[in-house]
Amino acid sequence: MKTFLSKILPGSSEKVEEKVVEYHPKLTHISSYQMVEDRALTGWVASRLAHAMGFDEKDREALFFLAFTARSLDDMENESIKELMIIAQSAVKWIRTNSVIEEELNQVSSTVTSKEILSRVLNDIQSDVNHLNVSSNETDKKWEVYRDVIYAATHGQFLLIKKCEIARYTKGKVLCEADIAERNDIAKARNMAKECLTAHGLKSTKITSYNLIISEAVTNLLKHATGGKMTVYKEDNLVCVLVEDKGPGFPLKILPKTTLMAGFSTKESLGQGFTLMMKMANQVVLETSSSGSTLILVLNAGEEGI
C-alpha cells in the first residue's frame, strides 16, 4: 500500500526522495507563533495516534508534515487522513483546556480507530502537556483534581464543568422554560416539565422518575438561592434540564461527600439530591461558583423511552 507520504508529496513512492529536494511547501498561511504552536501540537497528536494504529514511521512523519502544509482540512481528498487530522485538531483544544477526554470523545464518531485507542493516547498526551505547563494556577489545578476524581468515582455519572462549557447542553430545541422565585413555582415547573416530556412521547414510568429528580433540583434551588430558572432542551435522543440559580454556589470540599455518600447533608449541599439524580439520569452536570450554579440533568429520550 502506498504510504501517506507518497500521497501528500508529488510523484510516486519510488521518487519521493528525489522529489523532496525539489518540493518547496508554501507556509505563508502560518502567520503567527500561536499558529506554529497549534500546528505542531496537531501534528504531534496525529503522529501519536497513527503510531497507536500501527502506521509506519514514514506515514507518521507525513502526518506531522501535513499539519503544517495543509491550508484547510476541508481540502483533503483522503477521507481517513482528513478524519484523523480533524480529531487531532479538536484534541489540541481539549488538551489545552484540560477537558475530560472521555466526555469530549462522546461527541465524536470515529471510523478510523476505536475510542479506546483515542482515549488512551489523548490522555497520555494531555498528561505530558500538563507536566510541562507550569503556568496553571493552584486554584485551577485543585478544581481539575476534584472534577477528575468525582468523574472517575461515579463512573462518569457526575461531571463538573466550567461556565464556558454550558453551551454544549443548550444546543437543542427549547421545550419549556419556567422562572423559580417561590415555593409555588416548584409545582408549576414540575408540571410544565411533565407536560412537555409527555408531549414528546416519553413513557409514563420514565416521566415519573424524571419528574422526581427535576422536582428535587428545583426544590434545592430555592433552598440554596433566592431564585432562578428551569429550561428544558431536547436534541436527538437526549433531554437536558438546566436549573440555574444566583446563589453562593457549592464549595468544592463538600462535593465528594455530596456525590458519593447517600444521605450526606449540610446547609450547603443537596442532601440526597445528587445521589438520587445520578440513579435516574444519564448524567448529572454541575457548574458552580460564588456567583451561582447551573445544574444539568441529562436524560434519555431514546427509543426505549418513546
VMD Tcl script that draws the C-alpha trace (Angstrom):
set ca {
  {0.00 0.00 0.00}
  {1.29 3.47 -0.81}
  {2.32 5.46 2.20}
  {0.58 8.69 3.08}
  {3.84 10.48 2.28}
  {3.59 9.41 -1.36}
  {0.06 10.80 -1.44}
  {1.00 14.11 0.16}
  {4.17 14.83 -1.85}
  {4.23 14.93 -5.67}
  {5.36 11.90 -7.63}
  {5.38 8.18 -7.00}
  {6.72 6.50 -3.88}
  {9.87 5.39 -5.74}
  {10.78 9.02 -6.48}
  {9.88 10.53 -3.13}
  {13.47 11.15 -2.09}
  {14.28 12.93 -5.36}
  {11.08 14.97 -5.22}
  {11.63 16.10 -1.62}
  {14.68 18.03 -2.80}
  {12.62 19.86 -5.42}
  {9.44 20.32 -3.39}
  {9.07 23.66 -1.64}
  {5.93 23.69 0.53}
  {4.25 27.06 0.99}
  {3.90 28.00 4.64}
  {2.86 31.63 4.28}
  {-0.60 30.75 5.61}
  {1.02 30.23 9.03}
  {1.05 33.84 10.11}
  {1.66 33.78 13.87}
  {3.61 31.99 16.56}
  {0.35 30.65 18.00}
  {-0.45 29.02 14.67}
  {3.00 27.40 14.62}
  {2.41 26.05 18.12}
  {-1.10 24.81 17.25}
  {0.08 23.11 14.03}
  {2.99 21.47 15.84}
  {0.73 20.04 18.56}
  {-1.83 18.92 15.96}
  {0.91 17.11 14.05}
  {2.25 15.52 17.21}
  {-1.21 14.28 18.22}
  {-1.85 12.90 14.74}
  {1.52 11.17 14.74}
  {0.96 9.62 18.18}
  {-2.48 8.37 17.15}
  {-1.03 6.94 13.94}
  {1.64 5.11 15.95}
  {-1.04 3.51 18.15}
  {-2.90 2.50 14.99}
  {0.16 0.69 13.59}
  {1.30 3.21 10.95}
  {4.94 3.02 9.91}
  {7.44 5.78 10.64}
  {7.24 7.33 7.18}
  {3.46 7.68 7.39}
  {3.70 9.21 10.87}
  {6.23 11.76 9.63}
  {3.95 12.56 6.70}
  {1.05 13.36 9.03}
  {3.22 15.67 11.12}
  {4.37 17.37 7.90}
  {0.77 17.68 6.72}
  {-0.25 19.54 9.87}
  {1.97 22.43 8.75}
  {1.43 22.39 4.99}
  {-2.34 21.94 4.76}
  {-4.15 25.23 4.33}
  {-7.52 23.70 5.20}
  {-8.59 20.26 6.37}
  {-11.68 20.58 4.17}
  {-9.47 20.40 1.08}
  {-8.07 16.96 1.89}
  {-9.17 14.29 -0.56}
  {-8.35 11.21 1.53}
  {-11.25 10.87 3.99}
  {-9.31 8.75 6.50}
  {-6.45 11.26 6.68}
  {-8.97 14.09 6.91}
  {-10.84 12.45 9.80}
  {-7.64 11.72 11.71}
  {-6.42 15.31 11.31}
  {-9.79 16.72 12.38}
  {-9.68 14.59 15.54}
  {-6.10 15.73 16.19}
  {-7.05 19.38 15.68}
  {-10.01 19.04 18.07}
  {-7.80 17.25 20.60}
  {-5.47 20.27 20.73}
  {-8.31 22.34 22.19}
  {-9.30 19.60 24.65}
  {-5.71 19.22 25.81}
  {-5.16 22.96 26.14}
  {-8.32 23.42 28.23}
  {-7.58 20.24 30.20}
  {-11.03 18.87 29.37}
  {-12.22 15.39 30.33}
  {-11.15 13.46 27.23}
  {-13.81 10.76 27.60}
  {-16.57 13.39 27.66}
  {-15.22 15.06 24.54}
  {-14.99 11.73 22.74}
  {-18.67 11.11 23.45}
  {-19.33 13.85 20.90}
  {-17.09 12.21 18.27}
  {-17.96 9.50 15.75}
  {-14.71 7.87 14.62}
  {-14.32 5.44 11.73}
  {-10.52 5.43 11.64}
  {-9.87 3.92 15.08}
  {-11.55 2.88 18.33}
  {-12.46 5.27 21.11}
  {-10.33 3.15 23.45}
  {-7.23 4.00 21.43}
  {-8.24 7.66 21.16}
  {-8.86 7.89 24.91}
  {-5.57 6.22 25.86}
  {-3.39 8.25 23.50}
  {-5.05 11.61 24.15}
  {-4.95 11.16 27.93}
  {-1.24 10.33 27.68}
  {-0.60 13.47 25.62}
  {-2.67 15.58 27.98}
  {-0.58 14.32 30.91}
  {2.63 15.16 29.03}
  {1.44 18.68 28.21}
  {0.21 19.30 31.76}
  {3.53 18.17 33.16}
  {5.27 20.83 31.09}
  {2.68 23.54 31.73}
  {3.83 25.30 34.88}
  {1.64 28.36 34.38}
  {-1.64 26.88 35.63}
  {-2.58 28.37 38.97}
  {-3.25 26.28 42.03}
  {-6.99 27.00 42.08}
  {-7.46 25.59 38.59}
  {-5.35 22.55 39.42}
  {-7.38 21.89 42.57}
  {-10.66 22.20 40.63}
  {-9.41 19.77 37.99}
  {-8.42 17.21 40.64}
  {-11.90 17.36 42.17}
  {-13.51 17.09 38.72}
  {-11.43 14.10 37.66}
  {-11.75 12.19 40.95}
  {-15.53 12.64 41.17}
  {-15.96 11.75 37.49}
  {-13.93 8.55 37.93}
  {-15.57 7.57 41.23}
  {-19.08 7.95 39.79}
  {-18.13 6.15 36.54}
  {-18.82 9.30 34.54}
  {-22.26 9.94 36.04}
  {-21.28 13.22 37.69}
  {-19.31 15.87 35.82}
  {-18.06 19.25 36.99}
  {-17.80 21.78 34.19}
  {-16.82 25.43 33.72}
  {-19.23 28.14 32.66}
  {-17.91 28.19 29.10}
  {-18.96 24.53 28.70}
  {-22.66 25.06 29.50}
  {-23.43 25.90 25.85}
  {-22.83 22.26 24.90}
  {-26.05 21.34 26.71}
  {-28.21 24.11 25.21}
  {-27.92 23.24 21.50}
  {-31.29 21.59 21.13}
  {-34.86 22.81 20.86}
  {-36.26 24.60 23.92}
  {-39.25 22.59 25.14}
  {-40.22 24.80 28.08}
  {-38.94 27.48 30.47}
  {-40.01 28.43 33.99}
  {-38.86 31.09 36.44}
  {-38.42 29.89 40.01}
  {-38.93 32.54 42.68}
  {-41.18 30.99 45.35}
  {-42.37 27.58 46.54}
  {-45.49 27.66 44.37}
  {-43.21 27.75 41.33}
  {-41.87 24.28 42.17}
  {-45.16 22.58 41.30}
  {-45.57 24.79 38.23}
  {-42.11 23.87 36.93}
  {-42.64 20.18 37.68}
  {-45.99 20.12 35.86}
  {-44.59 22.07 32.92}
  {-41.71 19.61 32.56}
  {-44.13 16.67 32.79}
  {-46.35 18.12 30.07}
  {-43.52 18.75 27.61}
  {-41.98 15.29 28.19}
  {-45.38 13.69 27.70}
  {-45.92 15.67 24.53}
  {-42.66 14.28 23.15}
  {-43.74 10.68 23.70}
  {-41.77 9.51 26.74}
  {-43.24 6.61 28.68}
  {-45.16 7.46 31.83}
  {-42.82 5.39 34.03}
  {-39.81 7.30 32.75}
  {-41.59 10.63 33.13}
  {-42.41 9.80 36.76}
  {-38.73 9.14 37.54}
  {-37.53 12.20 35.66}
  {-40.14 14.42 37.27}
  {-38.95 13.29 40.71}
  {-35.38 14.45 40.13}
  {-36.48 17.62 38.31}
  {-38.57 18.45 41.36}
  {-35.56 17.70 43.58}
  {-33.35 20.03 41.54}
  {-35.88 22.87 41.55}
  {-36.64 22.45 45.27}
  {-32.96 22.66 46.14}
  {-32.63 25.79 44.02}
  {-34.93 27.63 46.41}
  {-33.25 26.02 49.40}
  {-29.84 27.43 48.49}
  {-30.66 30.54 46.45}
  {-33.29 33.25 46.25}
  {-34.47 32.23 42.80}
  {-33.53 31.05 39.36}
  {-34.78 29.40 36.20}
  {-35.51 25.97 34.72}
  {-35.10 25.36 30.98}
  {-35.70 22.05 29.19}
  {-33.89 21.32 25.91}
  {-34.19 18.35 23.55}
  {-31.63 17.30 20.96}
  {-31.85 13.93 19.22}
  {-32.30 11.26 21.92}
  {-31.34 13.43 24.88}
  {-33.26 15.86 27.07}
  {-31.23 18.35 29.10}
  {-32.88 20.06 32.06}
  {-30.96 23.15 33.16}
  {-31.65 24.60 36.58}
  {-29.82 27.90 37.10}
  {-29.54 29.99 40.25}
  {-27.71 33.04 41.57}
  {-26.85 31.53 44.93}
  {-23.48 31.22 46.68}
  {-22.50 28.02 44.86}
  {-21.26 24.69 46.23}
  {-17.85 24.62 47.95}
  {-15.50 22.14 46.25}
  {-14.61 20.49 49.53}
  {-18.15 19.15 50.11}
  {-18.74 17.80 46.59}
  {-17.05 14.39 47.07}
  {-19.22 13.57 50.09}
  {-22.33 15.09 48.49}
  {-21.94 13.00 45.34}
  {-20.56 9.79 46.82}
  {-22.26 9.43 50.21}
  {-26.00 8.80 50.14}
  {-27.77 10.92 52.75}
  {-24.84 13.26 53.38}
  {-26.25 16.72 54.06}
  {-25.11 20.17 55.11}
  {-26.80 23.53 54.67}
  {-24.64 23.98 51.55}
  {-25.34 20.56 49.99}
  {-28.30 18.87 48.32}
  {-28.64 16.10 50.89}
  {-29.71 13.00 48.97}
  {-30.31 15.09 45.84}
  {-27.19 14.29 43.83}
  {-27.18 10.57 44.59}
  {-30.88 10.30 43.67}
  {-30.32 12.23 40.44}
  {-27.40 10.01 39.43}
  {-29.57 6.91 39.86}
  {-32.22 8.17 37.46}
  {-30.40 10.43 34.98}
  {-27.86 9.51 32.32}
  {-25.55 12.09 33.84}
  {-25.61 14.96 36.32}
  {-23.56 18.01 35.31}
  {-22.71 20.92 37.60}
  {-21.18 24.33 37.06}
  {-20.77 26.23 40.29}
  {-19.06 29.36 41.55}
  {-19.60 32.11 44.09}
  {-21.90 33.87 41.58}
  {-24.30 30.95 41.17}
  {-24.74 27.41 39.89}
  {-26.15 25.59 36.89}
  {-27.29 22.03 37.50}
  {-27.93 19.97 34.35}
  {-29.82 16.69 34.24}
  {-29.01 14.74 31.07}
  {-31.96 12.40 30.44}
  {-32.50 9.63 27.95}
  {-35.29 10.20 25.44}
  {-34.30 7.42 23.08}
  {-36.38 4.67 21.53}
  {-36.78 2.72 24.73}
  {-38.31 5.84 26.27}
  {-40.69 6.68 23.43}
}
mol new
graphics top color blue
foreach p $ca { graphics top sphere $p radius 0.5 }
foreach p [lrange $ca 0 end-1] q [lrange $ca 1 end] { graphics top cylinder $p $q radius 0.2 }
display resetview
